[in-house]
Amino acid sequence: MSEQEGRAGDELTRHLLELGVLTPEWAKVFRAVPRSLFLPDLFWAYDTSTGRSEPVARDDDPAGWARAAYENIPLITQWDDGQHAGTQPGDKPTSSASMPSVVASMLCDLDVSDGMRVLEVGTGTGWNAGLLAHRLGGADVVSVEIDPAVAARASGALARAGVAPLVVEGDGRDGWAPGAPYDRLIVTAGVRVIPPRWLEQTRPGGLILAPWGTHYTHQDGLVRLTVGEDGRAAGPFLRMVEFMKLRDQRLDWNQFVGHVKEFPGDADVSSTALTAADVGGRYDTADFVAGLCVPDCAHVVNQGDSDEPGDAKAWFLDIRSRSWAAVVFTPGAADATVHQSGTRRLWDEVEHALTWWIDRGRPEYDRFGLTVARDGGTTPWLDDPSNILPFAGA
């Protein structure tokens, strides 16, 4: 590591301490296991405000590479499950180095102590596993990665960093039974289902920390689950995050091709007093809550032309059937026009959920939580596990 990288690493650590997402104990670990050791010579710096990714090559711009390596931004390290070549961005980012502030805060949330065993699902660059291994010792950290090339690069980086967790090439859904039981399980990918094996491999009283969400939105709620003696787990959502999804839990948008043969066609027409703001945007609590209450529904909003603002159209697509709904929000109109087709009244369900949320004062995401059954079934709740959310489709 160069002197410039060392200074940049120290600056990043100070910044994370000032943000309050890093404890002094973890700061020592961050200084000992620098992020740059785990990054490839070519990565793509992701701008969260614009959604654009710019290539940064170490050979072409070593100073720029070192600077980006220690910025508090996510860095994409793989496109299209490794099928991408060249310096321009690919179609879908499939592996990355998370924002250092996210890494730091999740490690603090994990609440580890000496002697604990940890399972990580999603090795990625290996930096998170390296931090855990330095803190707890490599013998007590197992990290599972489904992509052979990603796992191999992470193993090489960990060796160069002088830390030695066990890196297993395999499907994270299965956990790693030979190392169980674990005191902590941390997931570094977005999930839509909590696999039963994660519960089975976490000891009673242990924690599972995972970015969990629904197909209604791409965002995830970071949930901290405590596993009970009965094999179930429950806990609160801590904050909103957004991770690349586990490979087998990605939403395939191609399944909706032909879902709407023509618009509006013979869809039923009605109206709603709810506004586009009530429906919410990508990072709004409204979006997250609607997803909790309306299962098996995908949702996307098409905005009007940016130069000449026009109608915004919110689409709701049933994952299990051909039912769909679309709500057209026209600027200046008192009500929005609703179109619904199929046996499932998707907009009625969403409207029910949003009205329920609004009537309760629009509670924020951190008042919600999740209970996970032994078979992986999930039940969301507000404030207390006994206060189960209404499922609008029930």
C-alpha positions in Angstrom: 0.0 0.0 0.0 1.4 3.4 -1.0 1.9 6.3 1.4 -0.9 8.2 -0.4 -3.3 5.2 0.2 -2.3 5.1 3.8 -3.1 8.8 4.3 -6.4 8.3 2.4 -7.3 5.4 4.6 -6.6 7.4 7.8 -8.8 10.2 6.5 -11.6 7.8 5.8 -11.4 6.3 9.2 -11.5 9.7 10.8 -14.5 10.6 8.7 -16.4 7.5 9.7 -15.7 8.2 13.4 -17.0 11.7 12.9 -20.2 10.3 11.3 -20.7 8.2 14.3 -20.9 4.9 12.3 -17.5 3.6 13.5 -16.5 2.8 17.1 -12.9 3.3 18.3 -12.5 -0.4 18.5 -13.5 -1.0 14.9 -11.4 2.0 13.9 -8.3 0.1 14.8 -9.5 -2.8 12.6 -10.2 -0.5 9.7 -6.6 0.9 9.9 -5.1 -2.6 10.1 -7.2 -4.0 7.2 -7.3 -1.3 4.5 -10.0 -1.3 1.8 -7.6 -0.8 -1.1 -6.0 -4.2 -0.6 -9.3 -5.8 -1.6 -10.0 -3.7 -4.8 -9.3 -4.8 -8.4 -7.1 -2.6 -10.6 -10.3 -1.6 -12.5 -13.5 -0.7 -10.7 -16.5 1.6 -11.4 -17.2 4.4 -8.9 -20.9 4.7 -8.4 -22.6 8.1 -7.9 -25.7 7.5 -5.7 -27.2 10.9 -6.7 -27.0 10.3 -10.5 -27.0 6.5 -10.7 -24.0 6.7 -13.1 -20.9 4.5 -12.8 -17.5 5.8 -14.0 -14.5 3.5 -14.7 -11.4 4.1 -12.6 -8.2 2.2 -13.7 -5.2 2.0 -11.4 -2.7 1.9 -14.3 -4.2 4.9 -16.0 -4.8 7.1 -12.9 -3.1 5.7 -9.8 -3.9 8.9 -7.8 -7.6 8.9 -8.9 -7.8 5.1 -8.1 -6.4 5.7 -4.6 -8.7 8.6 -4.0 -11.8 6.7 -5.1 -10.7 3.6 -3.1 -11.1 5.6 0.1 -14.1 7.7 -0.7 -17.3 6.9 1.1 -19.0 5.5 -2.0 -19.9 2.1 -3.4 -17.5 0.7 -6.0 -18.8 -1.8 -8.6 -16.3 -4.6 -9.1 -18.3 -6.9 -11.5 -20.9 -6.6 -14.1 -23.3 -9.2 -15.5 -22.2 -12.1 -13.3 -18.7 -11.9 -14.8 -19.7 -12.0 -18.5 -18.8 -8.3 -19.0 -15.5 -7.1 -20.6 -14.0 -3.7 -21.2 -14.0 -0.5 -19.3 -17.5 0.8 -20.0 -20.2 -0.2 -17.6 -22.1 -3.4 -18.3 -25.9 -3.9 -18.1 -26.3 -5.1 -14.4 -23.9 -4.6 -11.5 -23.5 -8.0 -9.8 -20.7 -7.5 -7.3 -19.3 -4.5 -5.4 -17.4 -3.0 -2.5 -20.1 -1.4 -0.3 -19.9 2.1 1.0 -17.5 2.1 3.9 -20.1 3.9 6.1 -22.5 1.0 5.4 -19.8 -1.6 6.2 -18.9 0.1 9.4 -22.4 0.6 10.7 -23.4 -3.0 9.9 -20.3 -4.3 11.8 -21.3 -2.2 14.8 -24.9 -3.5 14.5 -23.6 -7.1 14.5 -22.4 -6.5 18.1 -19.6 -9.2 18.0 -17.3 -10.0 20.9 -14.3 -12.3 21.5 -15.0 -16.0 21.0 -18.0 -15.5 18.7 -18.4 -17.4 15.5 -19.6 -15.5 12.5 -21.0 -16.6 9.1 -21.0 -14.1 6.3 -23.2 -14.6 3.2 -21.7 -12.8 0.2 -17.9 -12.5 0.3 -17.6 -10.0 -2.5 -14.2 -8.3 -2.4 -13.4 -10.0 1.0 -13.0 -6.7 2.9 -15.8 -7.3 5.3 -14.6 -10.9 6.0 -11.1 -9.5 6.5 -12.3 -7.0 9.0 -14.2 -9.6 10.9 -11.3 -12.0 10.8 -8.9 -9.4 12.2 -11.3 -8.6 15.0 -12.3 -12.2 15.9 -9.6 -14.4 14.4 -9.8 -16.2 11.1 -10.8 -19.6 12.7 -14.1 -18.0 13.8 -15.2 -16.5 10.5 -16.7 -18.3 7.6 -17.7 -16.4 4.4 -19.7 -18.0 1.5 -19.5 -16.7 -2.1 -21.5 -18.2 -5.0 -19.3 -16.8 -7.8 -16.0 -18.8 -8.2 -14.1 -16.0 -9.7 -15.2 -13.5 -7.0 -14.3 -16.1 -4.3 -10.9 -16.7 -5.8 -10.1 -12.9 -5.9 -11.3 -12.4 -2.4 -9.2 -15.3 -1.1 -6.1 -13.8 -2.8 -6.8 -10.4 -1.3 -7.3 -11.9 2.2 -4.0 -13.7 2.0 -2.2 -10.4 1.0 -3.9 -8.7 3.9 -2.6 -11.3 6.3 -6.0 -12.5 7.5 -7.4 -16.0 7.0 -11.2 -16.5 7.4 -12.5 -19.6 5.7 -13.9 -18.7 2.2 -16.3 -21.2 0.9 -17.4 -21.3 -2.7 -21.1 -22.2 -2.6 -24.7 -21.0 -2.5 -25.2 -18.6 0.5 -28.8 -19.8 0.9 -27.4 -23.1 2.3 -25.1 -21.3 4.8 -22.2 -23.5 5.9 -23.4 -26.3 8.2 -19.9 -27.7 9.0 -19.1 -24.5 10.9 -22.4 -24.2 12.7 -23.7 -23.1 15.1 -22.9 -19.4 14.6 -23.4 -16.6 17.1 -23.8 -14.1 14.3 -24.9 -14.3 10.7 -24.4 -11.3 8.4 -25.7 -11.0 4.9 -24.1 -8.6 2.4 -26.7 -9.0 -0.4 -30.3 -8.0 -0.6 -32.7 -10.9 0.2 -36.4 -11.4 -0.4 -36.6 -14.7 1.6 -34.8 -15.7 4.7 -33.7 -19.3 4.1 -34.6 -21.8 6.9 -31.0 -23.0 7.0 -29.8 -19.6 8.3 -32.1 -20.0 11.2 -31.0 -23.6 11.8 -27.3 -22.6 11.8 -27.7 -19.7 14.2 -27.7 -20.6 17.9 -30.6 -19.5 20.1 -30.0 -15.9 21.2 -27.8 -15.3 18.1 -28.3 -12.5 15.6 -29.0 -12.5 11.9 -28.4 -9.1 10.2 -29.7 -8.9 6.7 -30.9 -6.4 4.1 -34.5 -7.7 3.6 -37.2 -6.4 1.3 -40.0 -7.3 -1.1 -40.2 -7.3 -4.9 -42.4 -4.2 -4.6 -39.3 -2.0 -4.4 -35.6 -2.4 -5.0 -34.8 -1.0 -1.5 -34.0 -3.1 1.5 -34.6 -2.7 5.2 -31.7 -3.7 7.3 -33.3 -6.1 9.8 -31.7 -7.4 13.0 -33.3 -10.7 13.9 -32.8 -12.6 17.2 -33.2 -16.3 17.0 -35.4 -17.9 19.7 -35.3 -21.2 21.4 -38.2 -22.3 19.2 -36.2 -21.7 16.0 -38.1 -18.6 14.9 -36.5 -15.2 14.7 -37.8 -11.7 15.2 -36.4 -8.1 15.3 -36.7 -4.5 14.1 -35.7 -2.8 10.9 -32.8 -0.5 11.7 -32.6 1.7 8.5 -33.0 1.6 4.8 -30.2 0.3 2.6 -29.9 -1.0 -1.0 -27.8 -4.0 -1.9 -27.4 -6.2 -5.0 -29.8 -9.1 -4.6 -28.9 -12.8 -4.0 -28.8 -14.3 -7.5 -31.7 -16.6 -7.1 -33.8 -13.9 -5.5 -33.5 -11.3 -8.2 -36.8 -10.1 -9.8 -36.9 -11.1 -13.4 -38.7 -8.2 -15.1 -38.9 -10.3 -18.3 -41.7 -12.2 -16.8 -43.9 -9.2 -17.2 -43.4 -9.0 -21.0 -46.9 -9.3 -22.4 -48.4 -8.8 -19.0 -50.3 -5.7 -20.3 -51.3 -6.5 -23.9 -52.7 -3.1 -24.5 -53.4 0.0 -22.3 -55.9 0.6 -21.1 -57.7 -2.1 -23.0 -60.7 -3.5 -21.1 -59.4 -2.7 -17.7 -61.9 -1.4 -15.1 -61.7 2.3 -14.5 -62.0 4.2 -11.2 -60.3 7.1 -9.4 -58.3 7.7 -6.3 -57.7 10.8 -4.1 -54.2 9.6 -3.2 -51.4 11.5 -4.9 -48.1 10.5 -6.5 -46.4 11.8 -3.3 -48.6 9.4 -1.2 -47.5 6.5 -3.3 -43.9 7.5 -2.5 -40.6 7.2 -4.3 -37.7 4.7 -4.3 -36.3 5.6 -0.9 -39.6 6.6 0.8 -41.1 4.7 3.8 -44.4 4.6 1.9 -42.8 2.4 -0.8 -41.4 0.1 1.8 -44.7 -0.2 3.8 -46.8 -0.9 0.7 -44.4 -3.7 -0.1 -44.8 -5.2 3.4 -48.6 -5.1 3.1 -49.1 -6.1 -0.6 -47.3 -9.4 -1.2 -46.2 -10.7 -4.6 -46.5 -7.3 -6.3 -43.9 -5.5 -8.4 -44.1 -1.8 -8.7 -42.6 0.9 -11.0 -43.3 4.5 -11.7 -42.9 6.1 -15.1 -42.5 9.9 -14.7 -43.7 12.5 -17.2 -41.2 14.1 -19.6 -38.6 16.0 -17.6 -38.7 19.0 -20.0 -42.4 19.2 -20.4 -43.9 17.6 -17.2 -46.9 15.4 -18.0 -48.7 12.4 -16.5 -46.9 10.1 -14.1 -48.0 6.5 -14.3 -47.6 4.0 -11.4 -47.7 0.4 -12.5 -48.5 -2.6 -10.2 -47.8 -6.1 -11.6 -48.9 -9.4 -9.9 -46.0 -11.8 -9.8 -48.3 -14.8 -9.6 -50.9 -14.0 -12.2 -51.6 -11.6 -15.1 -53.4 -9.1 -12.9 -52.1 -5.5 -13.1 -53.1 -2.0 -12.2 -52.0 1.4 -13.4 -52.6 4.8 -11.8 -52.3 7.9 -13.9 -51.4 11.1 -12.0 -52.2 14.2 -14.1 -50.8 17.5 -12.9 -53.6 19.8 -11.7 -56.2 17.0 -11.6 -58.2 16.6 -8.4 -58.1 12.8 -8.6 -55.9 10.2 -10.3 -57.3 7.7 -12.8 -57.1 4.0 -11.9 -57.0 1.1 -14.3 -57.2 -2.4 -13.0 -57.2 -5.7 -14.9 -57.4 -9.3 -13.8 -58.8 -11.2 -10.8 -56.6 -9.4 -8.3 -57.4 -5.8 -7.5 -53.8 -4.6 -7.0 -54.5 -0.9 -6.7 -57.3 -1.6 -4.1 -54.7 -3.5 -2.0 -52.1 -0.7 -2.3 -54.6 2.0 -1.6 -55.7 0.1 1.5 -52.1 -0.3 2.7 -51.2 3.3 2.1 -54.4 4.6 3.8 -53.7 2.4 6.8 -50.2 3.9 7.0 -51.3 7.5 6.6 -54.1 7.1 9.2 -51.5 6.0 11.7 -49.4 9.2 11.2 -47.0 7.8 8.6 -44.8 5.8 11.0 -41.2 5.6 9.8 -39.5 2.3 8.8 -37.7 1.9 12.2 -41.0 1.3 13.9 -41.5 -1.8 11.8 -40.1 -5.3 12.3 -40.2 -8.8 11.0 -40.9 -12.3 12.5 -39.5 -15.2 10.5 -41.0 -18.7 11.0 -38.8 -21.8 10.9 -39.8 -22.5 7.3 -38.8 -19.0 6.3 -42.3 -17.5 6.2 -42.3 -13.8 7.2 -44.8 -11.7 9.2 -44.2 -7.9 9.4 -45.4 -5.9 12.3 -45.5 -2.3 13.7 -43.9 -1.5 17.1 -44.4 -5.0 18.5 -44.5 -8.6 17.0 -48.1 -8.9 18.2 -49.2 -5.9 16.1 -49.2 -7.6 12.8 -49.7 -5.5 9.6 -52.9 -5.9 7.6 -52.4 -7.8 4.4 -54.6 -5.9 2.0 -55.1 -9.0 -0.2 -56.3 -11.2 2.7 
